[in-house]
Amino acid sequence: MEVARFKAIEIFRNERLQEPVEAYSSAFDNCQGVIEELLETTVDLSDWDQAKIHKILSSESYLEAFRYLPGPPISQDDLKTLAIVASLSPTRLMGDQKAASRLVETVLSCLDRRRFPWVSERRDPTESEKNAAVLASAALMAYQRIQTLRRSEGKELQESRVAEALAGAGFVEVPRRKIGTLGDAPSIGEFCRETRLGTRKADFVIGLWDNRKMAIECKVSNSSINSVKRLNNDAAAKAEAWQKDFGERNIVPVAVLSGVYKLANLIEAQERGLSLFWAHEIDTLLNWIYTTRIP
């Protein structure tokens, strides 16, 4: 376990150190432009008439920048809760002016006064204040975009490796479907990608050779702290739910891991019924699957 864990950390370090700086620079430039346009549209956050609100909330990029005006920034889910709106969809918001107004009031009530001191002081910003606000806001947005991109690309790459490995081992991919009972699951020698298995989603569901079903979660963690959320609070919790829904004899819950994990979190996940395999040792998973073919 420890040898494989340290190997995964080494791979993570090498990938991160080789990551091109252009990705962040490009994200920063884009975010900077959006923030500048948002300030220009609202006359440095002083003018929020209905036409301007409509323009901001009808654009995904403006709406993203809008969420980064508070300190700290507000997530989409939190903003919906705080503003008491059902959706941040531009179409829905444009049909509900009261909801749109509540969003603006909510964000302005949480406005970061360090970045935008002129708003609460009811004056025009100095050029240096405005430049500092734009740069700080762009940095916040760009950082989050890169984090999201890393998670998305890492997970997609991992899922591609698993799918290729299964296909190479002779499994046939079948269309995804909602699996309410074991009879709905892929048959022996088949697998499907992301689907709802019982009450929780699985990245893969596989029909093993011994007629059991394997549920796989692909997890990428960028820190030992993050691993608690990815592994213990999510994948291990799903393992417990699947075994409760379908029985321990019928389901083999698995997590394929890459990145940084704390040893204690790995042990806890195993104790909760989750089998662990490393993405850089995907053959180990295939070898285990092959044993289900032997009487």
CYANA upper distance limits for C-alpha pairs under 8 A (distance plus 0.5 A):
  1 MET  CA      5 ARG  CA      6.55
  2 GLU  CA      6 PHE  CA      6.62
  2 GLU  CA    263 LEU  CA      8.02
  3 VAL  CA      7 LYS  CA      6.70
  4 ALA  CA      8 ALA  CA      6.69
  4 ALA  CA    278 TRP  CA      7.78
  5 ARG  CA      9 ILE  CA      6.91
  5 ARG  CA    260 VAL  CA      8.04
  5 ARG  CA    261 TYR  CA      7.60
  5 ARG  CA    263 LEU  CA      8.37
  6 PHE  CA     10 GLU  CA      6.67
  7 LYS  CA     11 ILE  CA      6.75
  8 ALA  CA     12 PHE  CA      6.66
  8 ALA  CA    258 SER  CA      6.36
  8 ALA  CA    259 GLY  CA      5.96
  8 ALA  CA    260 VAL  CA      7.24
  8 ALA  CA    278 TRP  CA      8.10
  8 ALA  CA    280 HIS  CA      7.69
  9 ILE  CA     13 ARG  CA      6.67
  9 ILE  CA    258 SER  CA      8.50
  9 ILE  CA    259 GLY  CA      6.04
  9 ILE  CA    260 VAL  CA      5.72
  9 ILE  CA    261 TYR  CA      8.48
 10 GLU  CA     14 ASN  CA      6.74
 11 ILE  CA     15 GLU  CA      6.67
 11 ILE  CA    259 GLY  CA      7.93
 12 PHE  CA     16 ARG  CA      6.61
 12 PHE  CA    222 ASN  CA      8.30
 12 PHE  CA    258 SER  CA      8.13
 12 PHE  CA    259 GLY  CA      5.75
 12 PHE  CA    260 VAL  CA      7.73
 13 ARG  CA     17 LEU  CA      6.53
 14 ASN  CA     18 GLN  CA      6.64
 15 GLU  CA     19 GLU  CA      6.65
 21 VAL  CA     25 SER  CA      6.88
 22 GLU  CA     26 SER  CA      6.38
 23 ALA  CA     27 ALA  CA      6.76
 23 ALA  CA    146 ILE  CA      8.04
 24 TYR  CA     28 PHE  CA      6.46
 24 TYR  CA    142 ALA  CA      7.06
 24 TYR  CA    143 TYR  CA      7.90
 24 TYR  CA    146 ILE  CA      7.04
 25 SER  CA     29 ASP  CA      6.65
 26 SER  CA     30 ASN  CA      6.76
 27 ALA  CA     31 CYS  CA      6.62
 27 ALA  CA    142 ALA  CA      5.66
 27 ALA  CA    145 ARG  CA      7.65
 27 ALA  CA    146 ILE  CA      8.01
 28 PHE  CA     32 GLN  CA      6.46
 28 PHE  CA    138 ALA  CA      6.28
 28 PHE  CA    139 ALA  CA      6.72
 28 PHE  CA    141 MET  CA      8.06
 28 PHE  CA    142 ALA  CA      5.45
 29 ASP  CA     33 GLY  CA      6.80
 29 ASP  CA    138 ALA  CA      8.26
 30 ASN  CA     34 VAL  CA      6.93
 31 CYS  CA     35 ILE  CA      6.67
 31 CYS  CA     65 ALA  CA      8.15
 31 CYS  CA    138 ALA  CA      5.47
 31 CYS  CA    139 ALA  CA      8.37
 31 CYS  CA    141 MET  CA      6.90
 31 CYS  CA    142 ALA  CA      6.84
 32 GLN  CA     36 GLU  CA      6.67
 32 GLN  CA    134 VAL  CA      6.79
 32 GLN  CA    135 LEU  CA      7.14
 32 GLN  CA    137 SER  CA      8.11
 32 GLN  CA    138 ALA  CA      5.32
 33 GLY  CA     37 GLU  CA      6.72
 34 VAL  CA     38 LEU  CA      6.64
 34 VAL  CA     61 SER  CA      7.39
 34 VAL  CA     62 TYR  CA      7.01
 34 VAL  CA     65 ALA  CA      7.36
 35 ILE  CA     39 LEU  CA      6.76
 35 ILE  CA     62 TYR  CA      8.28
 35 ILE  CA     65 ALA  CA      6.64
 35 ILE  CA    134 VAL  CA      6.60
 35 ILE  CA    137 SER  CA      7.72
 35 ILE  CA    138 ALA  CA      7.34
 36 GLU  CA     40 GLU  CA      6.67
 36 GLU  CA    134 VAL  CA      7.00
 37 GLU  CA     41 THR  CA      6.47
 38 LEU  CA     42 THR  CA      6.79
 38 LEU  CA     44 ASP  CA      8.44
 38 LEU  CA     56 ILE  CA      8.00
 38 LEU  CA     62 TYR  CA      7.12
 38 LEU  CA     65 ALA  CA      8.08
 38 LEU  CA     66 PHE  CA      8.30
 39 LEU  CA     43 VAL  CA      6.28
 39 LEU  CA     44 ASP  CA      4.92
 39 LEU  CA     45 LEU  CA      6.37
 40 GLU  CA     44 ASP  CA      6.50
 41 THR  CA     52 LYS  CA      7.22
 42 THR  CA     46 SER  CA      6.44
 42 THR  CA     47 ASP  CA      5.35
 42 THR  CA     48 TRP  CA      6.57
 42 THR  CA     52 LYS  CA      7.18
 43 VAL  CA     47 ASP  CA      6.29
 44 ASP  CA    124 ASP  CA      8.17
 44 ASP  CA    125 PRO  CA      8.07
 45 LEU  CA    119 VAL  CA      7.55
 46 SER  CA    119 VAL  CA      7.54
 47 ASP  CA     52 LYS  CA      8.28
 48 TRP  CA     52 LYS  CA      6.33
 48 TRP  CA     53 ILE  CA      6.55
 49 ASP  CA     53 ILE  CA      6.76
 50 GLN  CA     54 HIS  CA      6.48
 51 ALA  CA     55 LYS  CA      6.78
 52 LYS  CA     56 ILE  CA      6.75
 53 ILE  CA     57 LEU  CA      6.52
 53 ILE  CA    100 ALA  CA      7.78
 53 ILE  CA    101 SER  CA      8.29
 53 ILE  CA    104 VAL  CA      8.29
 54 HIS  CA     58 SER  CA      6.37
 54 HIS  CA     94 MET  CA      7.11
 55 LYS  CA     59 SER  CA      7.23
 56 ILE  CA     62 TYR  CA      5.70
 56 ILE  CA     63 LEU  CA      6.48
 56 ILE  CA     66 PHE  CA      8.28
 57 LEU  CA     62 TYR  CA      7.31
 57 LEU  CA     63 LEU  CA      5.94
 57 LEU  CA     90 PRO  CA      6.29
 57 LEU  CA     93 LEU  CA      7.66
 57 LEU  CA     94 MET  CA      8.18
 57 LEU  CA    100 ALA  CA      8.09
 58 SER  CA     62 TYR  CA      8.42
 58 SER  CA     63 LEU  CA      8.08
 58 SER  CA     90 PRO  CA      5.10
 58 SER  CA     91 THR  CA      7.75
 58 SER  CA     93 LEU  CA      8.40
 58 SER  CA     94 MET  CA      7.74
 59 SER  CA     63 LEU  CA      6.49
 59 SER  CA     90 PRO  CA      7.49
 60 GLU  CA     64 GLU  CA      6.58
 60 GLU  CA     90 PRO  CA      8.25
 61 SER  CA     65 ALA  CA      6.84
 62 TYR  CA     66 PHE  CA      6.47
 63 LEU  CA     67 ARG  CA      6.92
 64 GLU  CA     68 TYR  CA      7.32
 65 ALA  CA     69 LEU  CA      7.38
 65 ALA  CA    141 MET  CA      7.86
 66 PHE  CA    107 VAL  CA      8.16
 67 ARG  CA     73 PRO  CA      6.29
 67 ARG  CA     74 ILE  CA      5.89
 67 ARG  CA     75 SER  CA      7.43
 67 ARG  CA     76 GLN  CA      8.15
 67 ARG  CA     79 LEU  CA      8.32
 67 ARG  CA    107 VAL  CA      7.59
 68 TYR  CA     72 PRO  CA      7.98
 68 TYR  CA     73 PRO  CA      4.91
 68 TYR  CA     74 ILE  CA      7.04
 68 TYR  CA    137 SER  CA      7.19
 68 TYR  CA    140 LEU  CA      8.07
 68 TYR  CA    141 MET  CA      7.53
 69 LEU  CA     73 PRO  CA      6.85
 69 LEU  CA    107 VAL  CA      7.49
 69 LEU  CA    108 LEU  CA      8.33
 69 LEU  CA    111 LEU  CA      6.22
 69 LEU  CA    112 ASP  CA      6.84
 69 LEU  CA    137 SER  CA      7.86
 70 PRO  CA     74 ILE  CA      7.21
 70 PRO  CA    107 VAL  CA      6.56
 70 PRO  CA    108 LEU  CA      7.68
 70 PRO  CA    110 CYS  CA      5.43
 70 PRO  CA    111 LEU  CA      4.50
 70 PRO  CA    112 ASP  CA      5.23
 71 GLY  CA    110 CYS  CA      7.08
 71 GLY  CA    111 LEU  CA      6.57
 71 GLY  CA    112 ASP  CA      4.79
 71 GLY  CA    113 ARG  CA      8.28
 72 PRO  CA    112 ASP  CA      7.72
 74 ILE  CA     78 ASP  CA      6.68
 74 ILE  CA     79 LEU  CA      6.46
 75 SER  CA     79 LEU  CA      6.52
 76 GLN  CA     80 LYS  CA      6.79
 76 GLN  CA     88 LEU  CA      8.08
 77 ASP  CA     81 THR  CA      6.90
 78 ASP  CA     82 LEU  CA      6.52
 79 LEU  CA     83 ALA  CA      6.38
 79 LEU  CA    103 LEU  CA      7.96
 79 LEU  CA    106 THR  CA      8.39
 80 LYS  CA     84 ILE  CA      6.11
 80 LYS  CA     85 VAL  CA      5.46
 80 LYS  CA     86 ALA  CA      6.83
 80 LYS  CA     87 SER  CA      7.14
 80 LYS  CA     88 LEU  CA      7.60
 81 THR  CA     85 VAL  CA      7.19
 82 LEU  CA    106 THR  CA      7.44
 83 ALA  CA     99 ALA  CA      7.98
 83 ALA  CA    102 ARG  CA      6.03
 83 ALA  CA    103 LEU  CA      5.84
 83 ALA  CA    106 THR  CA      6.40
 84 ILE  CA     99 ALA  CA      8.10
 84 ILE  CA    102 ARG  CA      8.27
 85 VAL  CA     99 ALA  CA      6.51
 85 VAL  CA    103 LEU  CA      8.49
 87 SER  CA     92 ARG  CA      7.28
 87 SER  CA     93 LEU  CA      7.97
 88 LEU  CA     92 ARG  CA      7.62
 88 LEU  CA     93 LEU  CA      7.01
 89 SER  CA     93 LEU  CA      6.67
 90 PRO  CA     94 MET  CA      6.52
 91 THR  CA     95 GLY  CA      7.10
 92 ARG  CA     96 ASP  CA      7.12
 93 LEU  CA     97 GLN  CA      7.29
 93 LEU  CA     99 ALA  CA      7.04
 93 LEU  CA    100 ALA  CA      6.21
 94 MET  CA    100 ALA  CA      7.84
 96 ASP  CA    100 ALA  CA      6.92
 97 GLN  CA    101 SER  CA      6.58
 98 LYS  CA    102 ARG  CA      6.70
 99 ALA  CA    103 LEU  CA      6.86
100 ALA  CA    104 VAL  CA      7.08
101 SER  CA    105 GLU  CA      6.71
102 ARG  CA    106 THR  CA      6.47
103 LEU  CA    107 VAL  CA      6.73
104 VAL  CA    108 LEU  CA      6.57
105 GLU  CA    109 SER  CA      6.53
106 THR  CA    110 CYS  CA      7.10
107 VAL  CA    111 LEU  CA      6.57
111 LEU  CA    116 PHE  CA      7.98
112 ASP  CA    116 PHE  CA      6.58
112 ASP  CA    117 PRO  CA      8.34
113 ARG  CA    117 PRO  CA      5.18
113 ARG  CA    118 TRP  CA      8.45
113 ARG  CA    119 VAL  CA      8.14
113 ARG  CA    120 SER  CA      7.61
115 ARG  CA    129 GLU  CA      8.15
115 ARG  CA    132 ALA  CA      7.74
115 ARG  CA    133 ALA  CA      5.37
115 ARG  CA    136 ALA  CA      7.90
116 PHE  CA    120 SER  CA      8.44
116 PHE  CA    129 GLU  CA      8.05
116 PHE  CA    130 LYS  CA      8.24
116 PHE  CA    133 ALA  CA      6.88
117 PRO  CA    121 GLU  CA      6.96
117 PRO  CA    125 PRO  CA      8.44
118 TRP  CA    122 ARG  CA      6.35
118 TRP  CA    123 ARG  CA      5.81
118 TRP  CA    124 ASP  CA      6.58
118 TRP  CA    125 PRO  CA      5.89
119 VAL  CA    123 ARG  CA      7.06
119 VAL  CA    124 ASP  CA      8.32
125 PRO  CA    129 GLU  CA      6.45
125 PRO  CA    130 LYS  CA      6.50
126 THR  CA    130 LYS  CA      6.74
127 GLU  CA    131 ASN  CA      6.67
128 SER  CA    132 ALA  CA      6.55
129 GLU  CA    133 ALA  CA      6.61
130 LYS  CA    134 VAL  CA      6.70
131 ASN  CA    135 LEU  CA      6.70
132 ALA  CA    136 ALA  CA      6.55
133 ALA  CA    137 SER  CA      6.53
134 VAL  CA    138 ALA  CA      6.49
135 LEU  CA    139 ALA  CA      6.61
136 ALA  CA    140 LEU  CA      6.89
137 SER  CA    141 MET  CA      6.79
138 ALA  CA    142 ALA  CA      6.43
139 ALA  CA    143 TYR  CA      6.52
140 LEU  CA    144 GLN  CA      6.96
141 MET  CA    145 ARG  CA      6.72
142 ALA  CA    146 ILE  CA      6.70
143 TYR  CA    147 GLN  CA      6.74
144 GLN  CA    148 THR  CA      6.63
145 ARG  CA    149 LEU  CA      6.55
146 ILE  CA    150 ARG  CA      6.52
147 GLN  CA    151 ARG  CA      6.86
148 THR  CA    152 SER  CA      6.62
149 LEU  CA    153 GLU  CA      6.43
150 ARG  CA    154 GLY  CA      6.31
151 ARG  CA    155 LYS  CA      6.52
151 ARG  CA    220 VAL  CA      7.35
152 SER  CA    156 GLU  CA      6.58
153 GLU  CA    157 LEU  CA      6.53
154 GLY  CA    158 GLN  CA      6.69
154 GLY  CA    220 VAL  CA      6.95
155 LYS  CA    159 GLU  CA      6.59
155 LYS  CA    218 CYS  CA      7.05
155 LYS  CA    219 LYS  CA      7.22
155 LYS  CA    220 VAL  CA      6.75
156 GLU  CA    160 SER  CA      6.63
157 LEU  CA    161 ARG  CA      6.81
158 GLN  CA    162 VAL  CA      6.86
158 GLN  CA    218 CYS  CA      7.12
158 GLN  CA    279 ALA  CA      7.29
159 GLU  CA    163 ALA  CA      6.65
159 GLU  CA    203 ASP  CA      8.26
159 GLU  CA    218 CYS  CA      7.01
160 SER  CA    164 GLU  CA      6.57
161 ARG  CA    165 ALA  CA      6.52
161 ARG  CA    279 ALA  CA      8.37
162 VAL  CA    166 LEU  CA      6.65
162 VAL  CA    282 ILE  CA      7.92
163 ALA  CA    167 ALA  CA      6.65
164 GLU  CA    168 GLY  CA      6.51
165 ALA  CA    169 ALA  CA      6.70
165 ALA  CA    282 ILE  CA      7.97
165 ALA  CA    283 ASP  CA      8.43
165 ALA  CA    286 LEU  CA      8.00
166 LEU  CA    170 GLY  CA      7.06
166 LEU  CA    171 PHE  CA      5.94
166 LEU  CA    172 VAL  CA      8.39
166 LEU  CA    286 LEU  CA      7.97
167 ALA  CA    171 PHE  CA      5.43
167 ALA  CA    172 VAL  CA      6.66
167 ALA  CA    173 GLU  CA      7.86
169 ALA  CA    286 LEU  CA      7.73
170 GLY  CA    189 GLY  CA      7.69
171 PHE  CA    189 GLY  CA      5.37
171 PHE  CA    190 GLU  CA      5.64
171 PHE  CA    191 PHE  CA      7.14
172 VAL  CA    189 GLY  CA      6.88
172 VAL  CA    190 GLU  CA      5.20
172 VAL  CA    191 PHE  CA      6.70
173 GLU  CA    190 GLU  CA      6.25
173 GLU  CA    191 PHE  CA      5.45
173 GLU  CA    192 CYS  CA      6.01
173 GLU  CA    193 ARG  CA      8.44
174 VAL  CA    186 PRO  CA      7.81
174 VAL  CA    190 GLU  CA      7.02
174 VAL  CA    191 PHE  CA      6.49
174 VAL  CA    192 CYS  CA      5.76
175 PRO  CA    192 CYS  CA      6.46
175 PRO  CA    193 ARG  CA      8.25
176 ARG  CA    192 CYS  CA      5.62
176 ARG  CA    193 ARG  CA      6.40
176 ARG  CA    194 GLU  CA      7.33
176 ARG  CA    195 THR  CA      6.38
177 ARG  CA    184 ASP  CA      8.17
177 ARG  CA    185 ALA  CA      8.37
177 ARG  CA    192 CYS  CA      8.41
177 ARG  CA    195 THR  CA      6.60
177 ARG  CA    196 ARG  CA      7.94
178 LYS  CA    184 ASP  CA      7.90
178 LYS  CA    195 THR  CA      6.52
178 LYS  CA    196 ARG  CA      5.68
178 LYS  CA    197 LEU  CA      7.08
179 ILE  CA    183 GLY  CA      8.47
179 ILE  CA    184 ASP  CA      5.55
179 ILE  CA    185 ALA  CA      6.19
179 ILE  CA    195 THR  CA      8.00
179 ILE  CA    196 ARG  CA      6.52
179 ILE  CA    197 LEU  CA      5.41
179 ILE  CA    198 GLY  CA      6.49
180 GLY  CA    184 ASP  CA      7.01
180 GLY  CA    197 LEU  CA      7.02
180 GLY  CA    198 GLY  CA      5.58
181 THR  CA    185 ALA  CA      7.70
181 THR  CA    198 GLY  CA      7.74
181 THR  CA    246 PHE  CA      8.09
182 LEU  CA    213 LYS  CA      8.39
182 LEU  CA    246 PHE  CA      7.85
185 ALA  CA    205 VAL  CA      7.78
185 ALA  CA    206 ILE  CA      8.33
185 ALA  CA    207 GLY  CA      7.72
185 ALA  CA    213 LYS  CA      8.02
186 PRO  CA    190 GLU  CA      5.86
186 PRO  CA    191 PHE  CA      6.13
186 PRO  CA    192 CYS  CA      7.30
186 PRO  CA    205 VAL  CA      7.53
186 PRO  CA    206 ILE  CA      6.66
186 PRO  CA    207 GLY  CA      5.71
186 PRO  CA    213 LYS  CA      8.47
187 SER  CA    191 PHE  CA      8.27
187 SER  CA    206 ILE  CA      8.30
187 SER  CA    207 GLY  CA      5.44
187 SER  CA    208 LEU  CA      8.40
187 SER  CA    211 ASN  CA      8.13
188 ILE  CA    206 ILE  CA      8.28
188 ILE  CA    207 GLY  CA      4.83
188 ILE  CA    208 LEU  CA      5.90
188 ILE  CA    209 TRP  CA      5.89
188 ILE  CA    210 ASP  CA      8.15
188 ILE  CA    211 ASN  CA      6.50
189 GLY  CA    206 ILE  CA      7.98
189 GLY  CA    207 GLY  CA      6.04
189 GLY  CA    208 LEU  CA      6.73
189 GLY  CA    209 TRP  CA      6.86
190 GLU  CA    206 ILE  CA      6.44
190 GLU  CA    207 GLY  CA      5.83
190 GLU  CA    208 LEU  CA      8.39
191 PHE  CA    204 PHE  CA      7.34
191 PHE  CA    205 VAL  CA      6.06
191 PHE  CA    206 ILE  CA      4.75
191 PHE  CA    207 GLY  CA      6.62
192 CYS  CA    204 PHE  CA      6.22
192 CYS  CA    205 VAL  CA      6.04
192 CYS  CA    206 ILE  CA      7.19
193 ARG  CA    202 ALA  CA      8.30
193 ARG  CA    203 ASP  CA      6.09
193 ARG  CA    204 PHE  CA      4.99
193 ARG  CA    205 VAL  CA      7.10
194 GLU  CA    201 LYS  CA      7.28
194 GLU  CA    202 ALA  CA      6.00
194 GLU  CA    203 ASP  CA      4.56
194 GLU  CA    204 PHE  CA      5.96
194 GLU  CA    205 VAL  CA      8.22
195 THR  CA    201 LYS  CA      5.97
195 THR  CA    202 ALA  CA      6.16
195 THR  CA    203 ASP  CA      7.13
195 THR  CA    204 PHE  CA      7.71
195 THR  CA    205 VAL  CA      8.18
196 ARG  CA    200 ARG  CA      6.08
196 ARG  CA    201 LYS  CA      4.61
196 ARG  CA    202 ALA  CA      6.70
197 LEU  CA    201 LYS  CA      6.01
197 LEU  CA    202 ALA  CA      6.76
197 LEU  CA    205 VAL  CA      8.43
197 LEU  CA    242 TRP  CA      7.84
198 GLY  CA    242 TRP  CA      7.16
198 GLY  CA    245 ASP  CA      6.86
198 GLY  CA    246 PHE  CA      8.40
199 THR  CA    241 ALA  CA      7.89
199 THR  CA    242 TRP  CA      8.17
199 THR  CA    245 ASP  CA      8.36
200 ARG  CA    238 LYS  CA      6.89
200 ARG  CA    241 ALA  CA      7.91
200 ARG  CA    242 TRP  CA      8.00
202 ALA  CA    215 ALA  CA      6.56
202 ALA  CA    216 ILE  CA      6.60
202 ALA  CA    217 GLU  CA      6.35
203 ASP  CA    215 ALA  CA      7.98
203 ASP  CA    216 ILE  CA      6.26
203 ASP  CA    217 GLU  CA      5.66
203 ASP  CA    218 CYS  CA      7.11
204 PHE  CA    214 MET  CA      8.40
204 PHE  CA    215 ALA  CA      6.25
204 PHE  CA    216 ILE  CA      5.48
204 PHE  CA    217 GLU  CA      7.34
205 VAL  CA    213 LYS  CA      7.22
205 VAL  CA    214 MET  CA      6.11
205 VAL  CA    215 ALA  CA      5.14
205 VAL  CA    216 ILE  CA      6.88
206 ILE  CA    213 LYS  CA      5.99
206 ILE  CA    214 MET  CA      5.45
206 ILE  CA    215 ALA  CA      7.00
207 GLY  CA    211 ASN  CA      6.85
207 GLY  CA    212 ARG  CA      6.85
207 GLY  CA    213 LYS  CA      5.39
207 GLY  CA    214 MET  CA      7.09
208 LEU  CA    212 ARG  CA      5.87
208 LEU  CA    213 LYS  CA      6.15
208 LEU  CA    214 MET  CA      7.17
208 LEU  CA    289 ILE  CA      7.44
208 LEU  CA    292 THR  CA      7.12
208 LEU  CA    293 ARG  CA      8.34
209 TRP  CA    289 ILE  CA      8.38
209 TRP  CA    290 TYR  CA      8.35
209 TRP  CA    292 THR  CA      5.91
209 TRP  CA    293 ARG  CA      5.42
210 ASP  CA    292 THR  CA      5.85
210 ASP  CA    293 ARG  CA      6.66
212 ARG  CA    249 ARG  CA      8.04
212 ARG  CA    250 ASN  CA      5.48
212 ARG  CA    251 ILE  CA      6.49
212 ARG  CA    252 VAL  CA      7.79
213 LYS  CA    250 ASN  CA      6.73
213 LYS  CA    251 ILE  CA      5.56
213 LYS  CA    252 VAL  CA      6.68
214 MET  CA    251 ILE  CA      6.26
214 MET  CA    252 VAL  CA      5.05
214 MET  CA    253 PRO  CA      6.38
214 MET  CA    254 VAL  CA      7.53
215 ALA  CA    251 ILE  CA      7.58
215 ALA  CA    252 VAL  CA      6.65
215 ALA  CA    253 PRO  CA      5.40
215 ALA  CA    254 VAL  CA      6.45
216 ILE  CA    253 PRO  CA      6.70
216 ILE  CA    254 VAL  CA      5.21
216 ILE  CA    255 ALA  CA      6.00
216 ILE  CA    256 VAL  CA      7.51
217 GLU  CA    235 ALA  CA      6.94
217 GLU  CA    254 VAL  CA      6.78
217 GLU  CA    255 ALA  CA      5.20
217 GLU  CA    256 VAL  CA      6.74
218 CYS  CA    255 ALA  CA      6.29
218 CYS  CA    256 VAL  CA      5.39
218 CYS  CA    257 LEU  CA      6.73
219 LYS  CA    230 ARG  CA      6.84
219 LYS  CA    231 LEU  CA      7.55
219 LYS  CA    255 ALA  CA      7.29
219 LYS  CA    256 VAL  CA      6.65
219 LYS  CA    257 LEU  CA      5.56
219 LYS  CA    258 SER  CA      7.04
220 VAL  CA    230 ARG  CA      7.92
220 VAL  CA    257 LEU  CA      6.54
220 VAL  CA    258 SER  CA      5.54
220 VAL  CA    259 GLY  CA      6.07
220 VAL  CA    260 VAL  CA      8.43
221 SER  CA    226 ASN  CA      6.44
221 SER  CA    227 SER  CA      5.89
221 SER  CA    230 ARG  CA      7.22
221 SER  CA    257 LEU  CA      8.48
221 SER  CA    258 SER  CA      7.15
221 SER  CA    259 GLY  CA      5.41
221 SER  CA    260 VAL  CA      5.91
221 SER  CA    261 TYR  CA      7.31
222 ASN  CA    226 ASN  CA      6.97
222 ASN  CA    227 SER  CA      8.03
222 ASN  CA    259 GLY  CA      6.17
222 ASN  CA    260 VAL  CA      5.96
223 SER  CA    227 SER  CA      6.72
223 SER  CA    259 GLY  CA      7.99
223 SER  CA    260 VAL  CA      5.54
223 SER  CA    261 TYR  CA      7.04
224 SER  CA    228 VAL  CA      7.63
224 SER  CA    260 VAL  CA      6.10
224 SER  CA    261 TYR  CA      5.16
224 SER  CA    262 LYS  CA      5.44
225 ILE  CA    229 LYS  CA      8.16
225 ILE  CA    261 TYR  CA      8.43
225 ILE  CA    262 LYS  CA      8.27
226 ASN  CA    230 ARG  CA      6.90
227 SER  CA    231 LEU  CA      6.02
227 SER  CA    232 ASN  CA      7.85
227 SER  CA    260 VAL  CA      7.51
227 SER  CA    261 TYR  CA      5.86
227 SER  CA    262 LYS  CA      7.51
227 SER  CA    265 ASN  CA      7.82
228 VAL  CA    232 ASN  CA      5.55
228 VAL  CA    233 ASN  CA      6.70
228 VAL  CA    265 ASN  CA      6.90
229 LYS  CA    233 ASN  CA      5.37
229 LYS  CA    234 ASP  CA      6.73
230 ARG  CA    234 ASP  CA      6.03
230 ARG  CA    235 ALA  CA      7.13
231 LEU  CA    235 ALA  CA      5.46
231 LEU  CA    236 ALA  CA      6.58
231 LEU  CA    265 ASN  CA      7.98
231 LEU  CA    266 LEU  CA      8.25
231 LEU  CA    269 ALA  CA      7.46
232 ASN  CA    236 ALA  CA      5.43
232 ASN  CA    237 ALA  CA      7.08
232 ASN  CA    265 ASN  CA      7.20
232 ASN  CA    268 GLU  CA      7.90
232 ASN  CA    269 ALA  CA      6.26
233 ASN  CA    237 ALA  CA      6.30
234 ASP  CA    238 LYS  CA      6.64
235 ALA  CA    239 ALA  CA      6.78
235 ALA  CA    255 ALA  CA      7.35
235 ALA  CA    274 LEU  CA      8.22
236 ALA  CA    240 GLU  CA      6.92
236 ALA  CA    269 ALA  CA      5.91
236 ALA  CA    270 GLN  CA      8.48
236 ALA  CA    272 ARG  CA      6.81
236 ALA  CA    273 GLY  CA      7.74
236 ALA  CA    274 LEU  CA      6.37
237 ALA  CA    241 ALA  CA      6.83
238 LYS  CA    242 TRP  CA      6.56
239 ALA  CA    243 GLN  CA      6.67
239 ALA  CA    253 PRO  CA      5.78
239 ALA  CA    254 VAL  CA      8.27
239 ALA  CA    272 ARG  CA      8.03
239 ALA  CA    273 GLY  CA      6.88
239 ALA  CA    274 LEU  CA      6.43
240 GLU  CA    244 LYS  CA      6.64
240 GLU  CA    272 ARG  CA      7.33
240 GLU  CA    273 GLY  CA      7.33
241 ALA  CA    245 ASP  CA      6.61
242 TRP  CA    246 PHE  CA      6.46
242 TRP  CA    247 GLY  CA      7.95
242 TRP  CA    251 ILE  CA      7.52
242 TRP  CA    253 PRO  CA      8.10
243 GLN  CA    247 GLY  CA      5.13
243 GLN  CA    248 GLU  CA      5.38
243 GLN  CA    250 ASN  CA      8.29
243 GLN  CA    251 ILE  CA      6.65
243 GLN  CA    253 PRO  CA      8.47
244 LYS  CA    248 GLU  CA      7.87
246 PHE  CA    250 ASN  CA      6.76
246 PHE  CA    251 ILE  CA      7.10
247 GLY  CA    251 ILE  CA      7.01
248 GLU  CA    252 VAL  CA      7.91
252 VAL  CA    274 LEU  CA      8.36
252 VAL  CA    275 SER  CA      8.17
253 PRO  CA    273 GLY  CA      7.59
253 PRO  CA    274 LEU  CA      5.83
253 PRO  CA    275 SER  CA      6.72
254 VAL  CA    274 LEU  CA      5.99
254 VAL  CA    275 SER  CA      5.16
254 VAL  CA    276 LEU  CA      6.31
254 VAL  CA    277 PHE  CA      7.93
255 ALA  CA    274 LEU  CA      7.35
255 ALA  CA    275 SER  CA      6.82
255 ALA  CA    276 LEU  CA      5.59
255 ALA  CA    277 PHE  CA      6.77
256 VAL  CA    276 LEU  CA      6.66
256 VAL  CA    277 PHE  CA      5.39
256 VAL  CA    278 TRP  CA      5.86
256 VAL  CA    279 ALA  CA      6.23
257 LEU  CA    276 LEU  CA      7.73
257 LEU  CA    277 PHE  CA      6.71
257 LEU  CA    278 TRP  CA      5.26
257 LEU  CA    279 ALA  CA      6.04
258 SER  CA    278 TRP  CA      6.64
258 SER  CA    279 ALA  CA      6.15
258 SER  CA    280 HIS  CA      7.93
261 TYR  CA    265 ASN  CA      7.58
261 TYR  CA    266 LEU  CA      7.59
262 LYS  CA    266 LEU  CA      7.05
263 LEU  CA    267 ILE  CA      6.82
264 ALA  CA    268 GLU  CA      6.68
265 ASN  CA    269 ALA  CA      6.68
266 LEU  CA    270 GLN  CA      6.85
266 LEU  CA    276 LEU  CA      8.40
267 ILE  CA    271 GLU  CA      6.73
268 GLU  CA    272 ARG  CA      6.85
269 ALA  CA    273 GLY  CA      7.28
269 ALA  CA    274 LEU  CA      6.10
269 ALA  CA    275 SER  CA      8.40
270 GLN  CA    274 LEU  CA      5.25
270 GLN  CA    275 SER  CA      6.34
270 GLN  CA    276 LEU  CA      7.62
277 PHE  CA    281 GLU  CA      7.66
277 PHE  CA    282 ILE  CA      7.58
277 PHE  CA    284 THR  CA      7.67
277 PHE  CA    285 LEU  CA      6.74
278 TRP  CA    282 ILE  CA      6.76
281 GLU  CA    285 LEU  CA      8.04
282 ILE  CA    286 LEU  CA      7.12
283 ASP  CA    287 ASN  CA      6.51
284 THR  CA    288 TRP  CA      6.79
285 LEU  CA    289 ILE  CA      6.73
286 LEU  CA    290 TYR  CA      6.62
287 ASN  CA    291 THR  CA      7.07
288 TRP  CA    292 THR  CA      7.70
289 ILE  CA    293 ARG  CA      8.03
290 TYR  CA    294 ILE  CA      7.88
